[in-house]
Amino acid sequence: MTTLQIGDAAPDFKGVDQDGITHELGDYKGKKLVVFFYPKASTPGCTVEACNLRDNFQRFQSQHFEILGVSADSEVRQAKFKEKNELPFPLLADEDRSIIEAFGVWGPKKFMGKTYDGIHRTTFVIDENGIITDVISKVKTKEHAAQILDS
Protein backbone atom coordinates (compact mmCIF):
# COMPACT_ATOMS: atom_id res chain seq x y z
CA MET A 1 0.00 0.00 0.00
CA THR A 2 1.79 3.15 1.15
CA THR A 3 5.40 3.45 0.10
CA LEU A 4 6.08 6.11 2.75
CA GLN A 5 8.35 4.84 5.49
CA ILE A 6 9.84 5.98 8.77
CA GLY A 7 12.49 8.60 7.98
CA ASP A 8 10.74 9.91 4.85
CA ALA A 9 9.61 13.52 4.56
CA ALA A 10 5.84 13.78 4.94
CA PRO A 11 4.01 14.86 1.77
CA ASP A 12 3.41 18.60 1.60
CA PHE A 13 -0.39 18.42 1.82
CA LYS A 14 -3.06 21.11 1.78
CA GLY A 15 -6.69 20.46 2.67
CA VAL A 16 -9.86 22.00 4.09
CA ASP A 17 -11.45 20.93 7.35
CA GLN A 18 -15.09 20.63 8.41
CA ASP A 19 -15.29 24.42 8.93
CA GLY A 20 -13.67 25.39 5.62
CA ILE A 21 -10.33 26.21 7.27
CA THR A 22 -7.25 25.30 5.22
CA HIS A 23 -4.54 23.16 6.82
CA GLU A 24 -1.14 22.41 5.30
CA LEU A 25 1.93 20.60 6.49
CA GLY A 26 3.80 23.89 6.96
CA ASP A 27 1.22 24.97 9.57
CA TYR A 28 2.59 22.24 11.84
CA LYS A 29 6.31 22.98 11.53
CA GLY A 30 7.81 22.83 14.99
CA LYS A 31 4.96 20.60 16.23
CA LYS A 32 4.45 16.85 16.36
CA LEU A 33 1.53 15.76 14.21
CA VAL A 34 -0.64 12.66 13.99
CA VAL A 35 -2.44 12.29 10.64
CA PHE A 36 -4.95 9.45 10.72
CA PHE A 37 -6.76 8.29 7.60
CA TYR A 38 -10.12 6.57 7.98
CA PRO A 39 -12.50 5.12 5.37
CA LYS A 40 -15.78 6.89 6.14
CA ALA A 41 -17.09 9.28 8.79
CA SER A 42 -19.79 7.99 11.16
CA THR A 43 -19.23 4.30 10.39
CA PRO A 44 -18.72 2.02 13.41
CA GLY A 45 -14.95 1.41 13.14
CA CYS A 46 -14.14 5.00 12.26
CA THR A 47 -16.27 6.27 15.15
CA VAL A 48 -14.53 3.94 17.63
CA GLU A 49 -11.11 5.05 16.35
CA ALA A 50 -11.89 8.79 16.44
CA CYS A 51 -13.48 8.52 19.90
CA ASN A 52 -10.45 6.62 21.23
CA LEU A 53 -8.24 9.50 20.06
CA ARG A 54 -10.73 11.99 21.57
CA ASP A 55 -10.75 10.18 24.91
CA ASN A 56 -6.95 10.34 25.03
CA PHE A 57 -6.65 13.87 23.67
CA GLN A 58 -5.17 15.24 26.91
CA ARG A 59 -2.37 12.66 26.66
CA PHE A 60 -1.64 13.81 23.11
CA GLN A 61 -1.61 17.45 24.20
CA SER A 62 0.68 16.70 27.15
CA GLN A 63 3.16 15.20 24.68
CA HIS A 64 2.75 18.20 22.33
CA PHE A 65 0.92 16.40 19.52
CA GLU A 66 -1.57 17.92 17.10
CA ILE A 67 -4.08 15.57 15.45
CA LEU A 68 -5.69 15.67 11.99
CA GLY A 69 -8.23 13.17 10.70
CA VAL A 70 -8.58 12.68 6.94
CA SER A 71 -11.20 10.96 4.80
CA ALA A 72 -12.83 11.55 1.43
CA ASP A 73 -16.05 12.73 3.06
CA SER A 74 -17.55 16.18 2.41
CA GLU A 75 -17.10 19.13 4.78
CA VAL A 76 -20.75 18.72 5.85
CA ARG A 77 -20.33 15.02 6.69
CA GLN A 78 -17.07 15.74 8.54
CA ALA A 79 -18.78 18.54 10.50
CA LYS A 80 -21.62 16.22 11.57
CA PHE A 81 -19.12 13.50 12.57
CA LYS A 82 -17.04 15.97 14.59
CA GLU A 83 -20.06 17.55 16.30
CA LYS A 84 -21.89 14.30 17.10
CA ASN A 85 -18.78 12.74 18.67
CA GLU A 86 -17.40 15.97 20.20
CA LEU A 87 -14.04 15.49 18.49
CA PRO A 88 -11.48 18.11 19.61
CA PHE A 89 -9.38 17.96 16.43
CA PRO A 90 -9.96 18.99 12.78
CA LEU A 91 -11.21 16.53 10.15
CA LEU A 92 -10.04 17.21 6.61
CA ALA A 93 -12.56 16.73 3.81
CA ASP A 94 -10.33 15.29 1.07
CA GLU A 95 -13.02 14.80 -1.57
CA ASP A 96 -10.53 14.90 -4.47
CA ARG A 97 -8.30 12.41 -2.58
CA SER A 98 -5.18 14.53 -3.14
CA ILE A 99 -3.94 14.05 0.45
CA ILE A 100 -5.08 10.42 0.56
CA GLU A 101 -3.15 9.65 -2.63
CA ALA A 102 -0.10 11.70 -1.58
CA PHE A 103 0.18 9.51 1.53
CA GLY A 104 -0.46 6.37 -0.55
CA VAL A 105 -3.45 5.09 1.43
CA TRP A 106 -5.88 4.69 -1.50
CA GLY A 107 -6.04 1.31 -3.19
CA PRO A 108 -7.69 -2.09 -3.54
CA LYS A 109 -9.51 -3.50 -0.53
CA LYS A 110 -11.51 -6.68 0.01
CA PHE A 111 -14.79 -6.97 1.87
CA MET A 112 -17.12 -9.95 1.87
CA GLY A 113 -15.33 -11.47 -1.12
CA LYS A 114 -15.51 -8.33 -3.26
CA THR A 115 -12.58 -6.14 -4.25
CA TYR A 116 -12.98 -2.37 -4.50
CA ASP A 117 -10.83 0.76 -4.18
CA GLY A 118 -10.92 2.67 -0.92
CA ILE A 119 -9.00 4.28 1.91
CA HIS A 120 -6.77 2.00 3.96
CA ARG A 121 -7.00 2.88 7.66
CA THR A 122 -3.46 4.15 8.29
CA THR A 123 -1.86 6.63 10.70
CA PHE A 124 1.31 8.65 10.24
CA VAL A 125 3.23 10.27 13.09
CA ILE A 126 5.25 13.26 11.89
CA ASP A 127 7.93 15.08 13.89
CA GLU A 128 8.56 18.81 14.28
CA ASN A 129 10.64 18.86 11.08
CA GLY A 130 8.07 17.13 8.86
CA ILE A 131 9.74 13.70 9.01
CA ILE A 132 7.65 10.55 9.44
CA THR A 133 8.56 8.82 12.71
CA ASP A 134 5.93 6.09 12.63
CA VAL A 135 3.52 4.46 10.15
CA ILE A 136 0.71 2.42 11.67
CA SER A 137 -1.02 0.29 9.06
CA LYS A 138 -2.55 -2.28 11.41
CA VAL A 139 -4.73 0.15 13.34
CA LYS A 140 -6.54 -1.22 16.39
CA THR A 141 -9.54 1.12 16.53
CA LYS A 142 -10.22 0.56 20.26
CA GLU A 143 -6.55 0.99 21.24
CA HIS A 144 -5.28 3.44 18.66
CA ALA A 145 -4.08 6.15 21.05
CA ALA A 146 -1.93 3.57 22.85
CA GLN A 147 -0.51 2.39 19.50
CA ILE A 148 0.63 5.95 18.82
CA LEU A 149 1.68 7.15 22.28
CA ASP A 150 3.20 3.97 23.64
CA SER A 151 5.42 3.21 20.63
Backbone as JSON Lines, residues from 0, in Angstrom:
{"i":0,"aa":"M","n":[0.83,-1.19,0.0],"ca":[0.0,0.0,0.0],"c":[0.88,1.25,0.0]}
{"i":1,"aa":"T","n":[0.98,1.93,1.13],"ca":[1.79,3.15,1.15],"c":[3.27,2.79,0.97]}
{"i":2,"aa":"T","n":[3.96,3.65,0.26],"ca":[5.4,3.45,0.1],"c":[6.16,4.36,1.06]}
{"i":3,"aa":"L","n":[5.43,5.23,1.78],"ca":[6.08,6.11,2.75],"c":[6.56,5.28,3.93]}
{"i":4,"aa":"Q","n":[7.76,5.6,4.41],"ca":[8.35,4.84,5.49],"c":[8.89,5.79,6.56]}
{"i":5,"aa":"I","n":[9.2,5.22,7.7],"ca":[9.84,5.98,8.77],"c":[11.12,6.59,8.21]}
{"i":6,"aa":"G","n":[11.31,7.89,8.47],"ca":[12.49,8.6,7.98],"c":[12.22,9.42,6.73]}
{"i":7,"aa":"D","n":[11.1,9.13,6.04],"ca":[10.74,9.91,4.85],"c":[10.15,11.26,5.25]}
{"i":8,"aa":"A","n":[10.29,12.24,4.36],"ca":[9.61,13.52,4.56],"c":[8.12,13.3,4.3]}
{"i":9,"aa":"A","n":[7.29,13.88,5.14],"ca":[5.84,13.78,4.94],"c":[5.46,14.57,3.69]}
{"i":10,"aa":"P","n":[4.46,14.11,2.94],"ca":[4.01,14.86,1.77],"c":[3.53,16.26,2.18]}
{"i":11,"aa":"D","n":[3.8,17.22,1.33],"ca":[3.41,18.6,1.6],"c":[1.94,18.77,1.21]}
{"i":12,"aa":"F","n":[1.04,18.42,2.12],"ca":[-0.39,18.42,1.82],"c":[-1.03,19.78,2.1]}
{"i":13,"aa":"K","n":[-2.23,19.93,1.52],"ca":[-3.06,21.11,1.78],"c":[-4.5,20.65,1.65]}
{"i":14,"aa":"G","n":[-5.3,20.9,2.7],"ca":[-6.69,20.46,2.67],"c":[-7.56,21.34,3.55]}
{"i":15,"aa":"V","n":[-8.87,21.18,3.38],"ca":[-9.86,22.0,4.09],"c":[-10.58,21.13,5.11]}
{"i":16,"aa":"D","n":[-10.77,21.69,6.31],"ca":[-11.45,20.93,7.35],"c":[-12.96,21.14,7.32]}
{"i":17,"aa":"Q","n":[-13.64,20.6,8.33],"ca":[-15.09,20.63,8.41],"c":[-15.65,22.04,8.48]}
{"i":18,"aa":"D","n":[-14.84,23.03,8.84],"ca":[-15.29,24.42,8.93],"c":[-14.8,25.28,7.78]}
{"i":19,"aa":"G","n":[-14.17,24.64,6.77],"ca":[-13.67,25.39,5.62],"c":[-12.31,26.02,5.85]}
{"i":20,"aa":"I","n":[-11.66,25.67,6.96],"ca":[-10.33,26.21,7.27],"c":[-9.27,25.35,6.6]}
{"i":21,"aa":"T","n":[-8.32,26.01,5.93],"ca":[-7.25,25.3,5.22],"c":[-6.13,24.91,6.19]}
{"i":22,"aa":"H","n":[-5.67,23.67,6.04],"ca":[-4.54,23.16,6.82],"c":[-3.49,22.66,5.83]}
{"i":23,"aa":"E","n":[-2.23,22.95,6.12],"ca":[-1.14,22.41,5.3],"c":[-0.01,21.97,6.21]}
{"i":24,"aa":"L","n":[0.84,21.13,5.68],"ca":[1.93,20.6,6.49],"c":[2.73,21.71,7.15]}
{"i":25,"aa":"G","n":[3.0,22.78,6.43],"ca":[3.8,23.89,6.96],"c":[3.2,24.53,8.2]}
{"i":26,"aa":"D","n":[1.88,24.42,8.38],"ca":[1.22,24.97,9.57],"c":[1.68,24.27,10.84]}
{"i":27,"aa":"Y","n":[2.22,23.07,10.69],"ca":[2.59,22.24,11.84],"c":[4.1,22.15,12.05]}
{"i":28,"aa":"K","n":[4.85,22.97,11.34],"ca":[6.31,22.98,11.53],"c":[6.6,23.35,12.98]}
{"i":29,"aa":"G","n":[7.49,22.59,13.6],"ca":[7.81,22.83,14.99],"c":[6.88,22.1,15.96]}
{"i":30,"aa":"K","n":[5.9,21.36,15.41],"ca":[4.96,20.6,16.23],"c":[4.96,19.15,15.79]}
{"i":31,"aa":"K","n":[4.63,18.25,16.72],"ca":[4.45,16.85,16.36],"c":[3.01,16.69,15.88]}
{"i":32,"aa":"L","n":[2.84,15.87,14.85],"ca":[1.53,15.76,14.21],"c":[1.17,14.3,13.97]}
{"i":33,"aa":"V","n":[-0.07,13.96,14.31],"ca":[-0.64,12.66,13.99],"c":[-1.65,12.9,12.87]}
{"i":34,"aa":"V","n":[-1.47,12.22,11.74],"ca":[-2.44,12.29,10.64],"c":[-3.03,10.89,10.5]}
{"i":35,"aa":"F","n":[-4.32,10.77,10.83],"ca":[-4.95,9.45,10.72],"c":[-5.97,9.46,9.59]}
{"i":36,"aa":"F","n":[-5.86,8.45,8.75],"ca":[-6.76,8.29,7.6],"c":[-7.78,7.22,7.96]}
{"i":37,"aa":"Y","n":[-9.04,7.52,7.68],"ca":[-10.12,6.57,7.98],"c":[-11.06,6.5,6.79]}
{"i":38,"aa":"P","n":[-11.67,5.32,6.57],"ca":[-12.5,5.12,5.37],"c":[-13.73,6.01,5.23]}
{"i":39,"aa":"K","n":[-14.54,6.14,6.29],"ca":[-15.78,6.89,6.14],"c":[-16.29,7.38,7.49]}
{"i":40,"aa":"A","n":[-16.58,8.68,7.56],"ca":[-17.09,9.28,8.79],"c":[-18.4,8.61,9.22]}
{"i":41,"aa":"S","n":[-18.56,8.49,10.52],"ca":[-19.79,7.99,11.16],"c":[-20.05,6.51,10.96]}
{"i":42,"aa":"T","n":[-19.08,5.76,10.45],"ca":[-19.23,4.3,10.39],"c":[-18.69,3.74,11.7]}
{"i":43,"aa":"P","n":[-19.08,2.52,12.07],"ca":[-18.72,2.02,13.41],"c":[-17.22,2.03,13.73]}
{"i":44,"aa":"G","n":[-16.38,1.47,12.86],"ca":[-14.95,1.41,13.14],"c":[-14.31,2.78,13.19]}
{"i":45,"aa":"C","n":[-14.72,3.66,12.29],"ca":[-14.14,5.0,12.26],"c":[-14.56,5.8,13.48]}
{"i":46,"aa":"T","n":[-15.79,5.59,13.95],"ca":[-16.27,6.27,15.15],"c":[-15.49,5.79,16.37]}
{"i":47,"aa":"V","n":[-15.29,4.48,16.5],"ca":[-14.53,3.94,17.63],"c":[-13.1,4.51,17.62]}
{"i":48,"aa":"E","n":[-12.48,4.54,16.45],"ca":[-11.11,5.05,16.35],"c":[-11.03,6.52,16.75]}
{"i":49,"aa":"A","n":[-11.9,7.34,16.17],"ca":[-11.89,8.79,16.44],"c":[-12.19,9.07,17.92]}
{"i":50,"aa":"C","n":[-13.13,8.32,18.49],"ca":[-13.48,8.52,19.9],"c":[-12.35,8.07,20.83]}
{"i":51,"aa":"N","n":[-11.61,7.04,20.44],"ca":[-10.45,6.62,21.23],"c":[-9.41,7.73,21.25]}
{"i":52,"aa":"L","n":[-9.19,8.38,20.12],"ca":[-8.24,9.5,20.06],"c":[-8.78,10.67,20.89]}
{"i":53,"aa":"R","n":[-10.09,10.92,20.79],"ca":[-10.73,11.99,21.57],"c":[-10.55,11.74,23.07]}
{"i":54,"aa":"D","n":[-10.82,10.51,23.49],"ca":[-10.75,10.18,24.91],"c":[-9.34,10.28,25.48]}
{"i":55,"aa":"N","n":[-8.35,10.24,24.62],"ca":[-6.95,10.34,25.03],"c":[-6.32,11.66,24.6]}
{"i":56,"aa":"F","n":[-7.15,12.61,24.23],"ca":[-6.65,13.87,23.67],"c":[-5.73,14.61,24.64]}
{"i":57,"aa":"Q","n":[-6.03,14.57,25.92],"ca":[-5.17,15.24,26.91],"c":[-3.77,14.64,26.91]}
{"i":58,"aa":"R","n":[-3.69,13.31,26.74],"ca":[-2.37,12.66,26.66],"c":[-1.6,13.16,25.45]}
{"i":59,"aa":"F","n":[-2.3,13.3,24.32],"ca":[-1.64,13.81,23.11],"c":[-1.14,15.24,23.35]}
{"i":60,"aa":"Q","n":[-2.0,16.07,23.95],"ca":[-1.61,17.45,24.2],"c":[-0.43,17.53,25.16]}
{"i":61,"aa":"S","n":[-0.41,16.66,26.18],"ca":[0.68,16.7,27.15],"c":[2.02,16.31,26.51]}
{"i":62,"aa":"Q","n":[1.95,15.57,25.4],"ca":[3.16,15.2,24.68],"c":[3.36,16.08,23.44]}
{"i":63,"aa":"H","n":[2.6,17.17,23.36],"ca":[2.75,18.2,22.33],"c":[2.41,17.71,20.92]}
{"i":64,"aa":"F","n":[1.38,16.87,20.81],"ca":[0.92,16.4,19.52],"c":[-0.31,17.18,19.06]}
{"i":65,"aa":"E","n":[-0.36,17.45,17.76],"ca":[-1.57,17.92,17.1],"c":[-2.14,16.7,16.38]}
{"i":66,"aa":"I","n":[-3.44,16.69,16.14],"ca":[-4.08,15.57,15.45],"c":[-4.93,16.09,14.3]}
{"i":67,"aa":"L","n":[-4.83,15.41,13.15],"ca":[-5.69,15.67,11.99],"c":[-6.28,14.35,11.52]}
{"i":68,"aa":"G","n":[-7.59,14.32,11.33],"ca":[-8.23,13.17,10.7],"c":[-8.47,13.48,9.24]}
{"i":69,"aa":"V","n":[-8.39,12.47,8.38],"ca":[-8.58,12.68,6.94],"c":[-9.41,11.55,6.36]}
{"i":70,"aa":"S","n":[-10.45,11.91,5.61],"ca":[-11.2,10.96,4.8],"c":[-11.7,11.69,3.57]}
{"i":71,"aa":"A","n":[-12.33,10.95,2.67],"ca":[-12.83,11.55,1.43],"c":[-14.24,12.11,1.58]}
{"i":72,"aa":"D","n":[-14.71,12.2,2.82],"ca":[-16.05,12.73,3.06],"c":[-16.11,14.23,2.81]}
{"i":73,"aa":"S","n":[-17.33,14.75,2.63],"ca":[-17.55,16.18,2.41],"c":[-17.35,16.96,3.71]}
{"i":74,"aa":"E","n":[-17.22,18.27,3.59],"ca":[-17.1,19.13,4.78],"c":[-18.33,18.95,5.67]}
{"i":75,"aa":"V","n":[-19.51,18.85,5.08],"ca":[-20.75,18.72,5.85],"c":[-20.74,17.41,6.65]}
{"i":76,"aa":"R","n":[-20.36,16.32,5.99],"ca":[-20.33,15.02,6.69],"c":[-19.28,15.03,7.8]}
{"i":77,"aa":"Q","n":[-18.13,15.65,7.52],"ca":[-17.07,15.74,8.54],"c":[-17.56,16.59,9.72]}
{"i":78,"aa":"A","n":[-18.27,17.67,9.44],"ca":[-18.78,18.54,10.5],"c":[-19.77,17.79,11.4]}
{"i":79,"aa":"K","n":[-20.64,17.0,10.8],"ca":[-21.62,16.22,11.57],"c":[-20.9,15.18,12.43]}
{"i":80,"aa":"F","n":[-19.89,14.51,11.85],"ca":[-19.12,13.5,12.57],"c":[-18.41,14.13,13.77]}
{"i":81,"aa":"K","n":[-17.77,15.27,13.53],"ca":[-17.04,15.97,14.59],"c":[-17.99,16.42,15.7]}
{"i":82,"aa":"E","n":[-19.1,17.02,15.31],"ca":[-20.06,17.55,16.3],"c":[-20.71,16.42,17.11]}
{"i":83,"aa":"K","n":[-21.19,15.4,16.43],"ca":[-21.89,14.3,17.1],"c":[-21.0,13.61,18.13]}
{"i":84,"aa":"N","n":[-19.71,13.46,17.79],"ca":[-18.78,12.74,18.67],"c":[-17.89,13.65,19.52]}
{"i":85,"aa":"E","n":[-18.16,14.97,19.43],"ca":[-17.4,15.97,20.2],"c":[-15.89,15.79,20.04]}
{"i":86,"aa":"L","n":[-15.46,15.69,18.79],"ca":[-14.04,15.49,18.49],"c":[-13.3,16.82,18.62]}
{"i":87,"aa":"P","n":[-12.19,16.85,19.36],"ca":[-11.48,18.11,19.61],"c":[-10.4,18.44,18.57]}
{"i":88,"aa":"F","n":[-10.4,17.74,17.45],"ca":[-9.38,17.96,16.43],"c":[-10.06,18.1,15.06]}
{"i":89,"aa":"P","n":[-9.38,18.78,14.11],"ca":[-9.96,18.99,12.78],"c":[-10.03,17.7,11.97]}
{"i":90,"aa":"L","n":[-11.04,17.64,11.09],"ca":[-11.21,16.53,10.15],"c":[-11.17,17.11,8.74]}
{"i":91,"aa":"L","n":[-10.18,16.69,7.96],"ca":[-10.04,17.21,6.61],"c":[-10.97,16.47,5.65]}
{"i":92,"aa":"A","n":[-11.65,17.26,4.82],"ca":[-12.56,16.73,3.81],"c":[-11.78,16.64,2.5]}
{"i":93,"aa":"D","n":[-11.21,15.49,2.23],"ca":[-10.33,15.29,1.07],"c":[-11.11,14.65,-0.08]}
{"i":94,"aa":"E","n":[-12.12,15.36,-0.55],"ca":[-13.02,14.8,-1.57],"c":[-12.3,14.46,-2.88]}
{"i":95,"aa":"D","n":[-11.27,15.21,-3.23],"ca":[-10.53,14.9,-4.47],"c":[-9.42,13.88,-4.23]}
{"i":96,"aa":"R","n":[-9.28,13.43,-2.99],"ca":[-8.3,12.41,-2.58],"c":[-6.85,12.82,-2.8]}
{"i":97,"aa":"S","n":[-6.57,14.1,-2.89],"ca":[-5.18,14.53,-3.14],"c":[-4.27,14.19,-1.96]}
{"i":98,"aa":"I","n":[-4.75,14.38,-0.74],"ca":[-3.94,14.05,0.45],"c":[-3.86,12.53,0.6]}
{"i":99,"aa":"I","n":[-5.0,11.88,0.44],"ca":[-5.08,10.42,0.56],"c":[-4.09,9.76,-0.41]}
{"i":100,"aa":"E","n":[-4.06,10.23,-1.64],"ca":[-3.15,9.65,-2.63],"c":[-1.7,10.04,-2.38]}
{"i":101,"aa":"A","n":[-1.47,11.27,-1.88],"ca":[-0.1,11.7,-1.58],"c":[0.52,10.82,-0.49]}
{"i":102,"aa":"F","n":[-0.3,10.38,0.46],"ca":[0.18,9.51,1.53],"c":[0.12,8.04,1.13]}
{"i":103,"aa":"G","n":[-0.45,7.74,-0.03],"ca":[-0.46,6.37,-0.55],"c":[-1.4,5.43,0.17]}
{"i":104,"aa":"V","n":[-2.53,5.95,0.68],"ca":[-3.45,5.09,1.43],"c":[-4.72,4.75,0.65]}
{"i":105,"aa":"W","n":[-4.75,5.04,-0.64],"ca":[-5.88,4.69,-1.5],"c":[-5.48,3.47,-2.33]}
{"i":106,"aa":"G","n":[-6.35,2.48,-2.38],"ca":[-6.04,1.31,-3.19],"c":[-7.04,0.2,-3.0]}
{"i":107,"aa":"P","n":[-6.75,-0.96,-3.59],"ca":[-7.69,-2.09,-3.54],"c":[-7.88,-2.63,-2.13]}
{"i":108,"aa":"K","n":[-9.13,-2.91,-1.82],"ca":[-9.51,-3.5,-0.53],"c":[-10.45,-4.66,-0.81]}
{"i":109,"aa":"K","n":[-10.57,-5.56,0.14],"ca":[-11.51,-6.68,0.01],"c":[-12.49,-6.64,1.17]}
{"i":110,"aa":"F","n":[-13.75,-6.88,0.85],"ca":[-14.79,-6.97,1.87],"c":[-15.85,-7.93,1.39]}
{"i":111,"aa":"M","n":[-16.11,-8.94,2.19],"ca":[-17.12,-9.95,1.87],"c":[-16.91,-10.54,0.47]}
{"i":112,"aa":"G","n":[-15.65,-10.83,0.14],"ca":[-15.33,-11.47,-1.12],"c":[-15.28,-10.56,-2.33]}
{"i":113,"aa":"K","n":[-15.56,-9.28,-2.14],"ca":[-15.51,-8.33,-3.26],"c":[-14.3,-7.42,-3.11]}
{"i":114,"aa":"T","n":[-13.72,-7.06,-4.24],"ca":[-12.58,-6.14,-4.25],"c":[-13.06,-4.78,-4.77]}
{"i":115,"aa":"Y","n":[-12.63,-3.73,-4.11],"ca":[-12.98,-2.37,-4.5],"c":[-11.86,-1.44,-4.06]}
{"i":116,"aa":"D","n":[-11.84,-0.22,-4.59],"ca":[-10.83,0.76,-4.18],"c":[-11.38,1.59,-3.03]}
{"i":117,"aa":"G","n":[-10.51,1.88,-2.07],"ca":[-10.92,2.67,-0.92],"c":[-9.73,3.12,-0.11]}
{"i":118,"aa":"I","n":[-10.03,3.77,1.01],"ca":[-9.0,4.28,1.91],"c":[-8.6,3.17,2.88]}
{"i":119,"aa":"H","n":[-7.3,2.94,2.97],"ca":[-6.77,2.0,3.96],"c":[-6.55,2.75,5.27]}
{"i":120,"aa":"R","n":[-7.12,2.25,6.34],"ca":[-7.0,2.88,7.66],"c":[-5.52,2.87,8.05]}
{"i":121,"aa":"T","n":[-4.9,4.04,8.04],"ca":[-3.46,4.15,8.29],"c":[-3.2,5.45,9.04]}
{"i":122,"aa":"T","n":[-2.22,5.43,9.93],"ca":[-1.86,6.63,10.7],"c":[-0.37,6.91,10.54]}
{"i":123,"aa":"F","n":[-0.07,8.19,10.36],"ca":[1.31,8.65,10.24],"c":[1.61,9.59,11.4]}
{"i":124,"aa":"V","n":[2.75,9.37,12.04],"ca":[3.23,10.27,13.09],"c":[4.39,11.04,12.48]}
{"i":125,"aa":"I","n":[4.3,12.37,12.56],"ca":[5.25,13.26,11.89],"c":[5.9,14.14,12.95]}
{"i":126,"aa":"D","n":[7.23,14.27,12.88],"ca":[7.93,15.08,13.89],"c":[7.9,16.57,13.55]}
{"i":127,"aa":"E","n":[8.55,17.35,14.4],"ca":[8.56,18.81,14.28],"c":[9.19,19.32,12.98]}
{"i":128,"aa":"N","n":[9.97,18.46,12.32],"ca":[10.64,18.86,11.08],"c":[9.97,18.27,9.83]}
{"i":129,"aa":"G","n":[8.8,17.68,10.0],"ca":[8.07,17.13,8.86],"c":[8.54,15.74,8.44]}
{"i":130,"aa":"I","n":[9.24,15.04,9.31],"ca":[9.74,13.7,9.01],"c":[8.83,12.66,9.67]}
{"i":131,"aa":"I","n":[8.5,11.61,8.92],"ca":[7.65,10.55,9.44],"c":[8.44,9.71,10.45]}
{"i":132,"aa":"T","n":[7.89,9.6,11.66],"ca":[8.56,8.82,12.71],"c":[7.86,7.5,12.98]}
{"i":133,"aa":"D","n":[6.63,7.36,12.47],"ca":[5.93,6.09,12.63],"c":[4.83,5.99,11.57]}
{"i":134,"aa":"V","n":[4.61,4.77,11.08],"ca":[3.52,4.46,10.15],"c":[2.78,3.28,10.75]}
{"i":135,"aa":"I","n":[1.51,3.49,11.07],"ca":[0.71,2.42,11.67],"c":[-0.32,1.98,10.64]}
{"i":136,"aa":"S","n":[-0.11,0.8,10.08],"ca":[-1.02,0.29,9.06],"c":[-1.98,-0.76,9.61]}
{"i":137,"aa":"K","n":[-1.65,-1.31,10.76],"ca":[-2.55,-2.28,11.41],"c":[-3.18,-1.58,12.61]}
{"i":138,"aa":"V","n":[-4.1,-0.67,12.31],"ca":[-4.73,0.15,13.34],"c":[-5.72,-0.7,14.16]}
{"i":139,"aa":"K","n":[-5.58,-0.61,15.47],"ca":[-6.54,-1.22,16.39],"c":[-7.45,-0.09,16.85]}
{"i":140,"aa":"T","n":[-8.67,-0.04,16.31],"ca":[-9.54,1.12,16.53],"c":[-9.79,1.41,18.01]}
{"i":141,"aa":"K","n":[-9.92,0.36,18.84],"ca":[-10.22,0.56,20.26],"c":[-8.99,0.93,21.07]}
{"i":142,"aa":"E","n":[-7.81,0.76,20.51],"ca":[-6.55,0.99,21.24],"c":[-5.6,1.89,20.46]}
{"i":143,"aa":"H","n":[-6.15,2.72,19.58],"ca":[-5.28,3.44,18.66],"c":[-4.39,4.47,19.35]}
{"i":144,"aa":"A","n":[-4.91,5.17,20.34],"ca":[-4.08,6.15,21.05],"c":[-2.85,5.47,21.65]}
{"i":145,"aa":"A","n":[-3.06,4.3,22.25],"ca":[-1.93,3.57,22.85],"c":[-0.93,3.15,21.77]}
{"i":146,"aa":"Q","n":[-1.42,2.75,20.59],"ca":[-0.51,2.39,19.5],"c":[0.4,3.55,19.15]}
{"i":147,"aa":"I","n":[-0.14,4.76,19.2],"ca":[0.63,5.95,18.82],"c":[1.53,6.4,19.98]}
{"i":148,"aa":"L","n":[0.96,6.56,21.14],"ca":[1.68,7.15,22.28],"c":[2.64,6.21,22.97]}
{"i":149,"aa":"D","n":[2.37,4.93,22.91],"ca":[3.2,3.97,23.64],"c":[4.28,3.34,22.77]}
{"i":150,"aa":"S","n":[4.41,3.82,21.52],"ca":[5.42,3.21,20.63],"c":[6.78,3.84,20.83]}
